[in-house]
Amino acid sequence: MTQRRIDKERIERADREAKLTTEAERVARDAKTARLREQRLSAEASIEKPMPVKRHQAPAKKPARKVIEVD
């Protein structure tokens, strides 16, 4: 029985591509984490300095329905 021929170059190329993909995903994940951290910190800073509260008027009440009795 003969052994199966192994294409070492193809395996090495696939390993390199997998490492590049993994590295790119890690960089993207780190960038997203940093961006979200900046957003959270800026949101926390804005909470410390409360903005003036705008008061809303209560919505106008609807007029009561008229009841018409039919004999």
Sequence and secondary structure as in RCSB ss.txt:
>XXXX:A:sequence
MTQRRIDKERIERADREAKLTTEAERVARDAKTARLREQRLSAEASIEKPMPVKRHQAPAKKPARKVIEVD
>XXXX:A:secstr
       HHHHHHHHHHHHHHHHHHHHHHHHHHHHHHHHHHHHHHHHHS                      
